[in-house]
Amino acid sequence: MSNPNRIATINLPAPSRVGQATAVEQSRAVAEVHAAMVMAQQVPRNIDQAIAEMERSCRQMGLAERAFYAFPRGGQTVSGPSIHMARELARCWGNIQHGLHEMRRDDEAHQSEMQAFAWDVEKNTRVASTFIVPHKRAANQVLTDMRDIYENNTNNGSRRVREAIFAVLPPWFVERAKDLCNQTLEAAVEKQGLPQRIQEAVKAYAGGGITQQQLEEKLGKPVAEWDAADVTQLDVLFRSLRRREVTKEEAFPSASQKVTPDEIAASPSAQPPAPPTPADNPAADTTDSPTPQQEDPPAAPQSADVDTEQILALIVGEWEARGGTKQQLTGVFRKAMGVGHREAAANKLQAFLAQLREGKHQPAGGAK
């Protein structure tokens, strides 16, 4: 009687002429995959043991401190579980293979073709992604050193490996691990003493040229109101800065990047349009109109300047109260009004201000 759990040998087609080394490598790869599937069926994972192993790992500070990443994007901070957590959870869950392959490197085009994958051998669920990694850094700096290229490929590939691992793991398993790691970090803060940890966090950031005021603006509350969760958030961001996943300028934009009333009021849109001339309006009766040599044109009313400046100041105040930046306001205004704020007339400014107060426009990551 045949064994229903027995996996049949797979006979793959082979080219007619191959070298000895190629044939050996092909046979080894097939045997390795076959053995992994057989072992996964013969020794299936024990979910209770996997959960216990995961909980034990997530209660260790060594993992909890490296379990999360944080970086700014679109005016808000993006955070989530890191590649270190993904690898540990794959180990705890068991019968999962994952990795990163450089399939092709083109030194002339300065790019590499990479493949990241994760494979649940027991359930035969495999997730893979193939992508191109340019050999470049910020500001289009081309990389030529072999070590720089390797590190660049690894950094880009690790993010795909992380997502592939999370794609084959049960969502509840990942969420439980995230909660436990957060609890471990917050418990460490409370054990050491919240005031002392706050002082250490401020001092650590000060060593990198980041002031307490910038930290307060980042968290949206004064230091006296910080709690364990806030300190944990700062710890995660500090480790991301130390690992160079994010720059100081990205995490803490300078005051020059924020919108000020003077900047917008000084724009051309703050000036009222010039009165039409006879050439602009040929249908008008110009019989009794004075020529430029006879009389200067009447001065534009000054109240338009005052009204425009007031509207701009109100818009800026409303926007900054929601945590918005200069780039965000420019983009949102143009999308809503169909014109940039520097070219907008007073009526468009008033319409935008009304929509802003109604809550129709919100900066990304700002107050809701």
C-alpha positions as a printed NumPy array, in Angstrom:
array([[  0.   ,   0.   ,   0.   ],
       [  1.422,   3.367,  -1.   ],
       [  2.119,   6.065,   1.56 ],
       [ -0.148,   9.119,   0.866],
       [  2.427,  11.418,   2.495],
       [  5.236,  10.222,   0.256],
       [  6.477,  12.825,  -2.212],
       [  7.28 ,  11.493,  -5.622],
       [ 10.655,  12.104,  -7.188],
       [ 10.564,  14.926,  -9.715],
       [ 12.206,  14.278, -13.067],
       [ 13.077,  17.606, -14.629],
       [ 13.998,  17.991, -18.308],
       [ 17.678,  18.687, -18.844],
       [ 19.595,  20.101, -21.812],
       [ 21.379,  17.573, -23.992],
       [ 24.849,  19.01 , -23.357],
       [ 25.867,  20.39 , -19.962],
       [ 29.15 ,  20.605, -18.146],
       [ 29.909,  18.425, -15.173],
       [ 29.797,  21.329, -12.734],
       [ 26.431,  22.483, -14.107],
       [ 24.975,  18.989, -13.866],
       [ 26.169,  18.617, -10.282],
       [ 24.725,  21.979,  -9.289],
       [ 21.381,  21.187, -10.912],
       [ 21.165,  17.867,  -9.113],
       [ 22.129,  19.465,  -5.811],
       [ 19.475,  22.201,  -6.129],
       [ 16.723,  19.704,  -6.977],
       [ 17.765,  17.406,  -4.129],
       [ 17.857,  20.308,  -1.671],
       [ 14.327,  21.467,  -2.542],
       [ 13.022,  17.901,  -2.499],
       [ 14.596,  17.207,   0.9  ],
       [ 13.172,  20.424,   2.358],
       [  9.645,  19.537,   1.262],
       [  9.968,  15.982,   2.589],
       [ 11.244,  17.16 ,   5.98 ],
       [  8.51 ,  19.795,   6.236],
       [  5.874,  17.115,   5.731],
       [  7.504,  14.675,   8.106],
       [  8.183,  17.274,  10.828],
       [  5.367,  19.845,  10.585],
       [  5.43 ,  22.95 ,  12.705],
       [  3.869,  22.975,  16.149],
       [  1.907,  26.229,  16.3  ],
       [  1.818,  26.315,  20.118],
       [  5.582,  25.922,  20.266],
       [  6.001,  28.588,  17.563],
       [  3.899,  31.057,  19.567],
       [  5.823,  30.322,  22.759],
       [  9.145,  30.774,  20.952],
       [  7.948,  34.049,  19.43 ],
       [  6.779,  35.41 ,  22.79 ],
       [ 10.071,  34.47 ,  24.417],
       [ 12.039,  36.259,  21.689],
       [  9.873,  39.401,  21.738],
       [ 10.386,  39.805,  25.491],
       [ 14.125,  40.205,  24.916],
       [ 15.442,  43.768,  24.606],
       [ 17.963,  42.61 ,  22.016],
       [ 15.127,  41.993,  19.552],
       [ 12.699,  44.654,  20.757],
       [ 15.256,  47.428,  20.205],
       [ 15.736,  46.371,  16.569],
       [ 12.149,  45.339,  15.857],
       [ 10.959,  48.608,  14.273],
       [ 12.065,  51.195,  11.737],
       [ 10.934,  54.788,  11.15 ],
       [ 11.455,  57.288,   8.333],
       [  9.596,  60.361,   7.019],
       [  7.56 ,  60.292,   3.81 ],
       [  5.013,  62.746,   2.472],
       [  5.152,  64.924,   5.571],
       [  4.541,  62.074,   8.014],
       [  6.587,  59.394,   9.762],
       [  6.278,  55.881,   8.393],
       [  7.1  ,  53.074,  10.825],
       [  6.705,  49.317,  10.945],
       [  8.349,  46.005,  11.792],
       [ 11.924,  45.694,  10.587],
       [ 13.796,  42.984,   8.706],
       [ 15.258,  41.831,  12.033],
       [ 11.781,  41.044,  13.364],
       [ 10.829,  39.358,  10.087],
       [ 13.808,  36.991,  10.194],
       [ 13.214,  36.109,  13.84 ],
       [  9.528,  35.419,  13.254],
       [ 10.387,  33.212,  10.271],
       [ 12.741,  31.238,  12.501],
       [ 10.107,  30.869,  15.231],
       [  7.339,  29.868,  12.801],
       [  9.548,  27.237,  11.202],
       [  9.728,  25.532,   7.799],
       [ 10.277,  28.873,   6.04 ],
       [ 13.075,  29.633,   3.618],
       [ 13.902,  33.196,   2.577],
       [ 16.723,  34.973,   0.859],
       [ 18.029,  37.461,  -1.693],
       [ 19.717,  36.697,  -5.013],
       [ 21.611,  38.984,  -7.375],
       [ 20.532,  37.543, -10.706],
       [ 22.437,  39.929, -12.968],
       [ 24.758,  42.916, -12.666],
       [ 25.178,  45.495, -15.406],
       [ 28.17 ,  47.71 , -14.679],
       [ 27.631,  49.763, -17.83 ],
       [ 24.047,  50.657, -16.895],
       [ 25.019,  50.83 , -13.193],
       [ 22.276,  48.525, -11.963],
       [ 21.623,  45.033, -10.604],
       [ 18.69 ,  42.704, -11.154],
       [ 17.718,  41.213,  -7.781],
       [ 15.205,  38.676,  -6.543],
       [ 13.86 ,  38.444,  -2.978],
       [ 11.762,  35.486,  -1.878],
       [ 10.148,  33.735,   1.071],
       [  8.835,  30.18 ,   0.906],
       [  6.652,  28.367,   3.425],
       [  7.84 ,  24.879,   2.553],
       [  5.176,  23.113,   4.617],
       [  2.237,  24.933,   3.006],
       [  4.058,  25.357,  -0.334],
       [  3.327,  29.092,  -0.335],
       [  6.018,  31.127,  -2.05 ],
       [  6.297,  34.879,  -2.542],
       [  9.025,  36.328,  -4.757],
       [  9.728,  39.702,  -6.334],
       [ 12.243,  40.634,  -9.022],
       [ 13.416,  44.243,  -9.133],
       [ 16.14 ,  46.549, -10.407],
       [ 18.491,  48.291,  -7.982],
       [ 20.382,  51.281,  -9.467],
       [ 23.972,  51.631,  -8.298],
       [ 23.259,  55.135,  -7.082],
       [ 22.744,  57.076,  -3.908],
       [ 21.036,  60.371,  -3.216],
       [ 21.703,  63.19 ,  -5.679],
       [ 22.395,  60.562,  -8.396],
       [ 25.813,  59.687,  -7.012],
       [ 26.994,  56.673,  -9.045],
       [ 28.592,  53.881,  -7.033],
       [ 31.707,  52.169,  -8.393],
       [ 33.277,  50.606,  -5.307],
       [ 32.347,  46.925,  -4.943],
       [ 31.578,  47.229,  -1.249],
       [ 29.327,  50.25 ,  -1.807],
       [ 27.419,  48.369,  -4.515],
       [ 27.043,  45.317,  -2.27 ],
       [ 25.744,  47.378,   0.654],
       [ 23.37 ,  49.308,  -1.621],
       [ 21.956,  46.089,  -3.086],
       [ 21.617,  44.496,   0.34 ],
       [ 19.843,  47.5  ,   1.843],
       [ 17.35 ,  47.662,  -1.013],
       [ 16.871,  43.913,  -1.098],
       [ 16.313,  43.518,   2.642],
       [ 13.106,  45.548,   2.403],
       [ 11.733,  43.178,  -0.248],
       [ 12.765,  40.147,   1.794],
       [ 10.991,  41.63 ,   4.809],
       [  7.747,  42.074,   2.897],
       [  8.021,  38.59 ,   1.388],
       [  8.414,  37.013,   4.842],
       [  5.447,  38.923,   6.244],
       [  3.406,  37.82 ,   3.211],
       [  3.783,  34.127,   4.108],
       [  3.395,  34.556,   7.888],
       [ -0.076,  34.685,   9.484],
       [ -1.08 ,  38.317,  10.138],
       [ -2.162,  37.55 ,  13.71 ],
       [  1.291,  36.099,  14.412],
       [  3.008,  39.293,  13.242],
       [  0.607,  41.599,  15.114],
       [  1.117,  39.663,  18.329],
       [  4.875,  40.009,  17.96 ],
       [  4.617,  43.766,  17.355],
       [  2.483,  44.251,  20.466],
       [  4.897,  42.264,  22.622],
       [  7.934,  44.18 ,  21.359],
       [  6.192,  47.487,  22.101],
       [  5.318,  46.251,  25.577],
       [  8.939,  45.236,  26.147],
       [ 10.208,  48.666,  25.135],
       [  7.668,  50.539,  27.258],
       [  8.313,  48.285,  30.252],
       [ 12.03 ,  49.061,  29.999],
       [ 11.264,  52.782,  30.037],
       [  9.055,  52.493,  33.104],
       [ 11.534,  50.245,  34.901],
       [ 14.401,  52.667,  34.455],
       [ 12.195,  55.621,  35.303],
       [ 10.369,  57.827,  32.821],
       [ 12.084,  61.111,  33.852],
       [ 15.529,  59.58 ,  33.486],
       [ 14.742,  58.053,  30.092],
       [ 13.351,  61.377,  28.867],
       [ 16.522,  63.114,  29.979],
       [ 18.683,  60.492,  28.264],
       [ 16.657,  60.768,  25.046],
       [ 16.973,  64.561,  24.948],
       [ 20.707,  64.306,  25.648],
       [ 21.206,  61.661,  22.951],
       [ 19.441,  63.776,  20.326],
       [ 21.32 ,  66.87 ,  21.445],
       [ 24.543,  65.056,  20.583],
       [ 23.332,  65.002,  16.993],
       [ 22.38 ,  68.666,  16.933],
       [ 18.652,  68.169,  17.553],
       [ 17.128,  70.403,  20.214],
       [ 14.431,  69.674,  22.762],
       [ 12.115,  72.09 ,  20.962],
       [ 12.416,  70.032,  17.769],
       [ 11.552,  66.88 ,  19.703],
       [  8.506,  68.563,  21.209],
       [  7.351,  69.659,  17.755],
       [  7.89 ,  66.13 ,  16.462],
       [  5.703,  64.586,  19.173],
       [  3.219,  67.462,  19.24 ],
       [  3.428,  67.946,  23.01 ],
       [  5.783,  69.515,  25.586],
       [  8.341,  67.351,  27.355],
       [  6.326,  67.47 ,  30.577],
       [  3.533,  65.504,  28.876],
       [  5.691,  62.757,  27.359],
       [  4.873,  59.174,  28.311],
       [  6.541,  55.801,  27.803],
       [  5.079,  55.425,  24.301],
       [  6.535,  58.793,  23.259],
       [  9.99 ,  57.878,  24.526],
       [  9.739,  54.535,  22.726],
       [  8.881,  56.366,  19.5  ],
       [ 11.925,  58.597,  19.908],
       [ 14.109,  55.553,  20.561],
       [ 12.944,  53.912,  17.328],
       [ 13.609,  57.089,  15.336],
       [ 17.025,  57.535,  16.964],
       [ 18.07 ,  54.026,  15.942],
       [ 16.881,  54.71 ,  12.386],
       [ 19.025,  57.842,  12.346],
       [ 21.99 ,  55.914,  13.663],
       [ 21.545,  53.225,  10.988],
       [ 21.306,  56.009,   8.358],
       [ 17.875,  54.878,   7.249],
       [ 16.815,  58.515,   7.522],
       [ 18.667,  61.841,   7.675],
       [ 18.333,  64.49 ,  10.34 ],
       [ 16.974,  66.981,   7.806],
       [ 14.236,  64.557,   6.76 ],
       [ 13.212,  63.645,  10.295],
       [ 13.349,  67.204,  11.642],
       [ 12.638,  69.796,   8.906],
       [ 14.025,  73.228,   9.664],
       [ 11.822,  76.217,  10.317],
       [ 12.71 ,  77.573,   6.865],
       [ 10.645,  74.811,   5.29 ],
       [  7.439,  75.98 ,   6.983],
       [  5.031,  78.502,   5.538],
       [  5.122,  81.99 ,   6.995],
       [  2.668,  84.834,   6.392],
       [  5.436,  87.143,   5.162],
       [  6.554,  84.648,   2.492],
       [  3.1  ,  84.288,   0.973],
       [  2.133,  87.942,   1.454],
       [  5.256,  88.995,  -0.444],
       [  4.285,  86.846,  -3.427],
       [  2.87 ,  88.425,  -6.634],
       [ -0.595,  87.157,  -5.74 ],
       [ -0.65 ,  89.611,  -2.833],
       [ -0.642,  92.52 ,  -5.291],
       [ -4.002,  93.544,  -6.837],
       [ -4.277,  93.469, -10.613],
       [ -3.547,  96.722, -12.433],
       [ -6.602,  98.644, -13.72 ],
       [ -7.388,  97.981, -17.41 ],
       [ -6.013, 100.435, -19.943],
       [ -7.898, 101.672, -23.002],
       [ -5.846,  99.309, -25.14 ],
       [ -7.059,  96.393, -23.04 ],
       [-10.7  ,  97.516, -23.401],
       [-11.208,  99.006, -26.905],
       [-14.986,  98.951, -26.511],
       [-14.837, 101.521, -23.733],
       [-15.58 , 105.159, -24.514],
       [-12.278, 107.006, -24.291],
       [-13.444, 110.346, -25.653],
       [-13.196, 112.189, -22.389],
       [-10.564, 109.959, -20.793],
       [ -7.312, 111.685, -19.948],
       [ -4.168, 110.535, -21.694],
       [ -1.15 , 109.371, -19.65 ],
       [  0.514, 112.744, -20.355],
       [ -2.475, 114.64 , -18.989],
       [ -3.026, 112.764, -15.761],
       [ -1.509, 109.866, -13.837],
       [ -3.742, 106.778, -13.487],
       [ -5.522, 106.511, -10.18 ],
       [ -3.701, 104.57 ,  -7.484],
       [ -4.967, 101.053,  -6.707],
       [ -6.957, 100.813,  -3.511],
       [ -4.759,  99.786,  -0.584],
       [ -7.525,  97.789,   1.084],
       [ -6.947,  94.922,  -1.378],
       [ -3.39 ,  94.486,  -0.066],
       [ -4.604,  94.446,   3.508],
       [ -7.416,  91.965,   2.815],
       [ -5.104,  89.624,   0.894],
       [ -2.467,  89.675,   3.604],
       [ -5.064,  88.956,   6.242],
       [ -6.448,  85.998,   4.293],
       [ -2.954,  84.623,   3.703],
       [ -2.099,  84.956,   7.379],
       [ -5.276,  83.117,   8.344],
       [ -4.566,  80.309,   5.873],
       [ -1.032,  79.924,   7.173],
       [ -2.206,  79.909,  10.769],
       [ -4.856,  77.282,  10.098],
       [ -2.417,  75.121,   8.109],
       [  0.447,  75.273,  10.617],
       [ -1.972,  74.496,  13.448],
       [ -2.553,  71.184,  11.689],
       [  1.182,  70.499,  11.418],
       [  1.485,  71.322,   7.72 ],
       [  4.654,  72.362,   5.864],
       [  5.378,  74.728,   3.   ],
       [  5.592,  71.993,   0.393],
       [  2.284,  70.48 ,   1.501],
       [  0.391,  73.781,   1.43 ],
       [  1.667,  74.58 ,  -2.055],
       [  0.614,  71.202,  -3.432],
       [ -2.78 ,  71.088,  -1.706],
       [ -3.659,  74.657,  -2.743],
       [ -2.776,  74.059,  -6.387],
       [ -4.75 ,  70.8  ,  -6.463],
       [ -7.82 ,  72.414,  -4.888],
       [ -7.831,  75.78 ,  -6.67 ],
       [ -6.178,  74.869,  -9.966],
       [ -3.553,  77.577,  -9.497],
       [ -0.59 ,  78.212,  -7.228],
       [ -1.049,  80.369,  -4.161],
       [  1.343,  82.941,  -5.669],
       [ -0.986,  83.452,  -8.631],
       [ -4.283,  83.14 ,  -6.765],
       [ -6.663,  86.063,  -6.439],
       [ -8.356,  87.057,  -3.187],
       [-11.573,  85.192,  -4.004],
       [ -9.696,  81.921,  -4.424],
       [ -7.848,  82.51 ,  -1.17 ],
       [-11.15 ,  83.083,   0.61 ],
       [-12.639,  79.916,  -0.905],
       [ -9.632,  77.855,   0.152],
       [ -9.761,  79.279,   3.689],
       [-13.429,  78.317,   3.981],
       [-12.717,  74.781,   2.774],
       [ -9.782,  74.529,   5.17 ],
       [-11.946,  75.462,   8.138],
       [-14.559,  72.933,   7.054],
       [-11.912,  70.225,   7.269],
       [-11.808,  69.478,   3.538],
       [ -8.018,  69.871,   3.438],
       [ -5.645,  68.206,   5.889],
       [ -1.832,  67.928,   5.76 ],
       [ -0.542,  64.384,   5.584],
       [  0.188,  63.219,   9.122],
       [ -1.404,  66.33 ,  10.637],
       [ -4.214,  66.651,  13.123],
       [ -7.513,  65.189,  12.006]])
